[in-house]
Amino acid sequence: MKTHSFTLSGNIVDIQNKKIFPGTVTVKDSKIFKIEENKNAYDNYILPGFVDAHIHIESSTLIPSEFARLSVLNGTVATVSDPHEIGNVLGIDGIRYMIRNSKKVPFKFYFGAPSCVPATSFETAGAEIGAEQIRELFEKDGLHYLSEMMNYPGVLHKDPVVMEKIKIAKELNRPIDGHAPGLKGEDAKNYISSGIETDHECYTLDEALDKLKYGMKIIIREGSAAKNYDALHPVIKDHSDNVMFCSDDKHPNDLIVGQIDKIVSRSVANGYDMFDVLKCACINPVKHYKLDVGLLISGDPADFIVVNNLKEFRVLKTYIDGQLVADNGKTLIDRVDEEIVNNFNAGLKKPSDFEVEGKEGTIRVIEAIDGQIITNEIHSPAKIQNGMLVSDTGNDVLKIAVVERYKDGKPAVAFIKNFGLKKGAIASCIAHDSHNIIAVGVTDQDICHAVNAVIGNKGGLAVAHEGKVEVLPLPVAGIMTTEDGYTVAEKYTKLDKLVKQLGTKLYAPFITLSFMALPVIPQLKLSDLGLFDGIKFGFVDLYT
């Protein structure tokens, strides 16, 4: 392996000692050999690289090698990556696909062993990862942590399989990530006491403070759909030792704009101590997860960034193990040719497959919330035409459907509010966490056209209207592509614009849609098996 040796001068940002001084970094054999102070004047700043403390690479629709090419432009040198999206489709083989591909580029991916594949028994997934496979991923594949334990009822009720996975992680000294939106009080205390150390799902300040009180570390999430920064940022002031930043899910057009760098500049603009903010962005993830990522200290790997100033944090250069991987907005990581893997067996549908016989009464409706992945349950009068339940565009109550992708089956159908479509339909095979096909639309015909476009491409995103369909194919596991990241971002932006022309006001309609099938996030969701109440943790009828 080629090593790198050079010197680089600038204003050194010593986060741990809260100092800024002009100096020179000497890199020898890809490590920081020494850092020397001088008396020169510089207009740039050298600091440790940013670490995204929790992200699903798959949600970018890019394979890891292509994700890295874009991520380094944001000053990201490492990610704590949960591969449970591909795990739900292809199991342990899918995780190994991500690991193999990630090793082909100069970027530090730290993958976790998915704790919940499938997320629940209330949906159909393409694979299952049991306790012994968790052990194998730790011992044979060297994975770094037990990724988000979404089955918090299983933890609270001491489900034997759940507890065995936690026990293996503890035995092998692996950190354990949490996922418990809204959990507070004794339930939060008991969940944390089982050994779970972090949560990126807090959506109120009270909830975050409650979990901090019981010893949990809070990861503030600002992704494409779930945006919790506004609610949670006050914890930075008094709890910076126990706070990290993450993207969780980031679509390609947003990844090009920024990542952790944007959270940092925003936090400094909000008046928080810069060193505290950088501790959250650079230091805490490395120490918590025991990552082999440099912190701008002699002897460390030469992982650092150069930024224009300490307000904007515009990234000028990114170095990983001493290699320059991004330079003034240009990625220096080469593209990688990669094989296609998938698990997709659904057959084409007919419009009649999405029909639901109606009766007078009130139906349960999923209320989507822009910027959140939680939902509400609201009730609405059933709208019936020719004996069938139909979308009510006047009240913005639209039909939503989930179609299993792993074998042929009848679609599950319900209704959703706040998508705002006045015409047409959209469909996606990115549907957390089992990645069945999810669609929302005004008519059964348009829903069927969008769904069939996804099926025809064995995965992807689609927009349908008046017989015309636009598609972004995602042939890798039905959720990613090997295409160039910039090309994918351009195609995604085009689809996003089309959806907004159909009437939606949602910031990220596709990624919001992707979470409407996730039963472990309250309250009302739709899996391929039916309408699910995430608070009662059970199926409910469409009619109240």
SEZA-175129 format. One line per 10 residues: number of its first residue (from 1); for each residue x, y, z of C-alpha. Coordinates in steps of 0.05 Angstrom, whole numbers. Example, Ala and Ser with C-alpha at 12.3 -4.5 7.8 and 13.67 -1.06 7.14 Angstrom:
2
1 = 246,-90,156 ~ 273,-21,143
This chain:
544
1 = 0,0,0 ~ 26,68,-20 ~ 42,115,38 ~ 42,191,38 ~ 92,241,66 ~ 88,317,62 ~ 81,381,102 ~ 21,426,106 ~ 16,494,140 ~ -43,533,166
11 = -79,553,230 ~ -81,489,271 ~ -147,476,308 ~ -130,436,370 ~ -199,416,393 ~ -180,376,454 ~ -137,431,484 ~ -182,487,458 ~ -126,523,422 ~ -116,553,353
21 = -45,569,330 ~ -6,578,265 ~ 35,517,250 ~ 58,461,204 ~ 34,389,202 ~ 87,339,180 ~ 60,274,152 ~ 106,215,146 ~ 84,146,121 ~ 10,168,124
31 = 15,185,198 ~ 23,252,232 ~ 97,255,249 ~ 95,322,285 ~ 57,387,292 ~ 100,449,301 ~ 77,519,320 ~ 105,579,282 ~ 94,653,277 ~ 68,658,205
41 = 0,685,184 ~ -48,638,148 ~ -118,647,121 ~ -139,574,125 ~ -152,525,182 ~ -131,453,192 ~ -175,409,236 ~ -194,336,245 ~ -242,309,193 ~ -316,302,206
51 = -347,235,225 ~ -420,219,209 ~ -439,182,272 ~ -498,143,243 ~ -516,134,170 ~ -546,84,122 ~ -503,89,59 ~ -558,54,20 ~ -606,113,30 ~ -560,156,-14
61 = -579,106,-70 ~ -503,100,-81 ~ -457,41,-68 ~ -404,56,-15 ~ -348,72,-64 ~ -391,124,-99 ~ -418,152,-33 ~ -346,164,-11 ~ -330,204,-74 ~ -384,255,-54
71 = -377,251,21 ~ -304,273,23 ~ -324,339,-9 ~ -361,354,56 ~ -299,340,98 ~ -325,272,120 ~ -268,223,132 ~ -307,167,165 ~ -377,141,175 ~ -409,97,227
81 = -452,58,178 ~ -510,12,192 ~ -519,-35,132 ~ -587,-61,153 ~ -620,-36,90 ~ -583,-85,45 ~ -584,-134,103 ~ -660,-137,99 ~ -656,-152,24 ~ -596,-199,19
91 = -577,-217,90 ~ -505,-228,110 ~ -483,-233,37 ~ -509,-162,25 ~ -469,-135,84 ~ -407,-168,56 ~ -420,-136,-11 ~ -419,-68,23 ~ -354,-85,60 ~ -319,-110,-4
101 = -339,-49,-44 ~ -320,0,12 ~ -249,-28,15 ~ -237,-6,-57 ~ -233,68,-40 ~ -193,111,9 ~ -249,125,59 ~ -261,99,129 ~ -327,61,132 ~ -342,29,199
111 = -400,-20,191 ~ -443,-47,246 ~ -477,-114,253 ~ -552,-102,241 ~ -590,-121,304 ~ -659,-123,273 ~ -664,-159,207 ~ -722,-160,196 ~ -740,-100,238 ~ -803,-135,262
121 = -845,-196,246 ~ -900,-150,221 ~ -870,-143,151 ~ -839,-188,98 ~ -764,-181,89 ~ -717,-216,42 ~ -671,-244,96 ~ -661,-256,170 ~ -599,-245,211 ~ -598,-285,276
131 = -554,-282,337 ~ -501,-330,311 ~ -495,-289,247 ~ -485,-228,291 ~ -427,-264,325 ~ -399,-284,257 ~ -401,-212,232 ~ -363,-190,293 ~ -312,-246,296 ~ -301,-263,222
141 = -317,-197,187 ~ -292,-150,242 ~ -353,-106,246 ~ -349,-51,297 ~ -414,-46,335 ~ -485,-73,344 ~ -527,-26,302 ~ -591,6,323 ~ -634,-38,367 ~ -702,-18,339
151 = -740,-72,374 ~ -745,-33,439 ~ -807,-71,462 ~ -764,-134,455 ~ -712,-103,500 ~ -762,-80,551 ~ -797,-148,552 ~ -730,-185,550 ~ -743,-224,486 ~ -692,-282,486
161 = -667,-270,415 ~ -659,-195,426 ~ -623,-205,492 ~ -576,-257,461 ~ -554,-207,408 ~ -541,-155,462 ~ -504,-207,504 ~ -458,-224,445 ~ -441,-151,433 ~ -424,-141,507
171 = -382,-205,508 ~ -342,-180,449 ~ -337,-109,476 ~ -375,-78,418 ~ -415,-13,428 ~ -490,-20,422 ~ -532,32,385 ~ -603,48,404 ~ -667,68,368 ~ -725,85,414
181 = -765,146,390 ~ -806,178,445 ~ -783,131,500 ~ -777,166,567 ~ -779,153,642 ~ -773,83,670 ~ -778,51,601 ~ -719,93,576 ~ -680,77,639 ~ -692,2,630
191 = -676,4,556 ~ -610,40,570 ~ -592,-4,629 ~ -593,-65,582 ~ -528,-37,553 ~ -553,8,497 ~ -510,70,493 ~ -536,118,439 ~ -599,142,406 ~ -608,182,342
201 = -684,180,344 ~ -700,234,396 ~ -749,285,369 ~ -761,329,430 ~ -712,363,477 ~ -746,333,538 ~ -735,264,510 ~ -662,277,496 ~ -650,306,566 ~ -686,247,597
211 = -641,197,561 ~ -578,237,577 ~ -598,235,650 ~ -596,159,647 ~ -527,158,615 ~ -544,153,541 ~ -507,191,487 ~ -550,232,440 ~ -536,234,365 ~ -569,295,334
221 = -597,276,266 ~ -605,323,207 ~ -621,281,146 ~ -662,288,83 ~ -729,272,116 ~ -716,269,191 ~ -691,336,216 ~ -684,339,292 ~ -631,392,299 ~ -679,450,314
231 = -710,411,371 ~ -646,382,401 ~ -589,432,391 ~ -593,462,462 ~ -561,397,488 ~ -495,420,456 ~ -485,474,509 ~ -483,431,572 ~ -474,360,545 ~ -422,366,490
241 = -383,306,517 ~ -443,262,503 ~ -469,289,437 ~ -453,269,365 ~ -480,290,297 ~ -508,245,242 ~ -545,245,175 ~ -580,177,183 ~ -611,179,113 ~ -585,226,60
251 = -609,227,-13 ~ -556,241,-66 ~ -579,312,-82 ~ -573,331,-9 ~ -506,295,-1 ~ -476,340,-54 ~ -498,401,-15 ~ -469,381,52 ~ -467,334,112 ~ -437,343,181
261 = -403,407,157 ~ -471,441,152 ~ -490,421,223 ~ -424,449,248 ~ -431,517,214 ~ -503,521,237 ~ -484,506,309 ~ -429,558,310 ~ -477,609,280 ~ -525,592,337
271 = -473,615,387 ~ -447,549,414 ~ -374,544,433 ~ -336,524,371 ~ -293,474,407 ~ -355,441,437 ~ -386,436,368 ~ -324,406,337 ~ -319,357,395 ~ -388,331,375
281 = -369,329,301 ~ -298,302,303 ~ -277,274,370 ~ -336,241,405 ~ -352,189,350 ~ -279,168,345 ~ -273,158,420 ~ -342,126,430 ~ -335,75,373 ~ -260,67,381
291 = -247,85,308 ~ -179,85,276 ~ -189,157,254 ~ -138,212,267 ~ -152,270,314 ~ -95,315,290 ~ -47,288,343 ~ 24,264,332 ~ 24,189,317 ~ -48,189,291
301 = -69,171,220 ~ -65,233,177 ~ -141,244,172 ~ -156,318,171 ~ -188,374,131 ~ -172,446,110 ~ -229,496,115 ~ -234,569,94 ~ -255,596,162 ~ -287,577,228
311 = -356,604,211 ~ -373,575,143 ~ -328,513,148 ~ -325,509,72 ~ -280,449,59 ~ -220,464,15 ~ -182,398,22 ~ -195,330,54 ~ -139,281,72 ~ -149,208,92
321 = -88,169,114 ~ -47,226,84 ~ -79,219,16 ~ -111,281,-14 ~ -182,256,-32 ~ -218,323,-44 ~ -189,388,-69 ~ -229,452,-77 ~ -295,419,-93 ~ -267,363,-136
331 = -266,291,-113 ~ -200,255,-124 ~ -228,186,-110 ~ -233,144,-173 ~ -297,110,-194 ~ -303,35,-182 ~ -336,-16,-228 ~ -379,-62,-185 ~ -423,-122,-196 ~ -499,-121,-189
341 = -533,-162,-135 ~ -608,-165,-121 ~ -667,-204,-93 ~ -730,-183,-131 ~ -786,-230,-150 ~ -850,-190,-155 ~ -893,-195,-218 ~ -928,-137,-253 ~ -994,-112,-222 ~ -1062,-91,-249
351 = -1100,-28,-227 ~ -1154,-73,-197 ~ -1101,-101,-149 ~ -1104,-34,-113 ~ -1179,-30,-106 ~ -1210,-33,-36 ~ -1284,-46,-27 ~ -1315,12,11 ~ -1370,21,63 ~ -1397,82,97
361 = -1358,103,159 ~ -1292,132,182 ~ -1223,107,163 ~ -1156,110,197 ~ -1107,155,160 ~ -1032,161,166 ~ -1013,234,177 ~ -944,247,149 ~ -903,303,181 ~ -853,341,139
371 = -783,336,169 ~ -802,277,213 ~ -808,202,205 ~ -858,195,261 ~ -931,199,240 ~ -998,211,272 ~ -1064,173,266 ~ -1122,215,244 ~ -1192,196,222 ~ -1228,216,158
381 = -1295,200,126 ~ -1289,145,74 ~ -1296,170,2 ~ -1331,118,-41 ~ -1340,115,-116 ~ -1373,56,-151 ~ -1369,17,-86 ~ -1294,27,-78 ~ -1252,69,-30 ~ -1216,124,-69
391 = -1168,182,-56 ~ -1199,247,-32 ~ -1155,300,-62 ~ -1200,356,-36 ~ -1180,336,35 ~ -1110,311,15 ~ -1126,240,36 ~ -1091,196,-16 ~ -1086,121,-27 ~ -1021,89,-4
401 = -1000,18,-21 ~ -944,-30,-3 ~ -928,-88,-50 ~ -883,-145,-29 ~ -822,-152,-74 ~ -797,-220,-53 ~ -855,-259,-82 ~ -922,-243,-114 ~ -976,-222,-66 ~ -1036,-176,-59
411 = -1018,-104,-44 ~ -1034,-76,25 ~ -1074,-11,17 ~ -1089,47,65 ~ -1094,123,63 ~ -1046,180,79 ~ -1051,255,90 ~ -1001,311,74 ~ -970,284,10 ~ -1010,337,-26
421 = -1011,305,-95 ~ -1066,333,-139 ~ -1052,283,-195 ~ -1007,224,-211 ~ -969,176,-165 ~ -900,160,-140 ~ -869,93,-122 ~ -804,70,-91 ~ -769,6,-72 ~ -733,44,-17
431 = -783,28,39 ~ -751,19,107 ~ -732,-30,129 ~ -755,-89,86 ~ -753,-50,21 ~ -817,-74,-8 ~ -849,-27,-60 ~ -887,32,-31 ~ -930,79,-71 ~ -977,138,-60
441 = -1023,169,-112 ~ -1089,196,-135 ~ -1115,139,-179 ~ -1106,64,-181 ~ -1082,69,-253 ~ -1026,118,-236 ~ -1006,79,-174 ~ -1003,15,-216 ~ -961,49,-270 ~ -911,74,-219
451 = -907,7,-183 ~ -898,-31,-248 ~ -841,16,-268 ~ -805,-3,-204 ~ -819,-77,-214 ~ -796,-73,-287 ~ -729,-45,-265 ~ -723,-92,-205 ~ -719,-31,-160 ~ -720,44,-165
461 = -759,108,-158 ~ -816,125,-205 ~ -865,182,-220 ~ -927,168,-261 ~ -979,214,-291 ~ -1028,206,-349 ~ -994,143,-375 ~ -924,173,-373 ~ -872,146,-325 ~ -803,172,-305
471 = -756,124,-269 ~ -690,124,-232 ~ -669,50,-236 ~ -636,22,-173 ~ -612,-48,-193 ~ -566,-61,-133 ~ -611,-96,-82 ~ -667,-54,-111 ~ -643,6,-70 ~ -576,28,-100
481 = -541,40,-166 ~ -469,35,-190 ~ -478,99,-231 ~ -437,162,-220 ~ -461,200,-159 ~ -468,266,-195 ~ -510,234,-250 ~ -554,200,-198 ~ -563,266,-160 ~ -584,300,-225
491 = -635,245,-241 ~ -661,246,-170 ~ -669,322,-172 ~ -709,315,-236 ~ -756,264,-205 ~ -763,307,-142 ~ -782,367,-185 ~ -834,325,-222 ~ -866,304,-157 ~ -870,375,-133
501 = -903,395,-199 ~ -956,343,-182 ~ -973,382,-119 ~ -932,358,-60 ~ -903,409,-12 ~ -859,359,24 ~ -785,376,25 ~ -763,305,8 ~ -825,266,-15 ~ -788,202,-34
511 = -750,195,30 ~ -812,214,71 ~ -850,159,33 ~ -794,110,48 ~ -810,113,123 ~ -885,103,117 ~ -874,27,117 ~ -830,24,180 ~ -871,-7,236 ~ -821,9,292
521 = -832,84,284 ~ -897,109,315 ~ -953,117,304 ~ -990,92,243 ~ -952,57,186 ~ -968,9,129 ~ -928,-55,118 ~ -941,-106,64 ~ -982,-144,115 ~ -1029,-87,135
531 = -1040,-23,174 ~ -997,-22,237 ~ -1001,18,302 ~ -930,29,327 ~ -953,48,396 ~ -999,-11,408 ~ -948,-52,368 ~ -1002,-89,329 ~ -1044,-88,267 ~ -1107,-46,264
541 = -1167,-44,217 ~ -1172,9,163 ~ -1241,28,190 ~ -1245,57,260
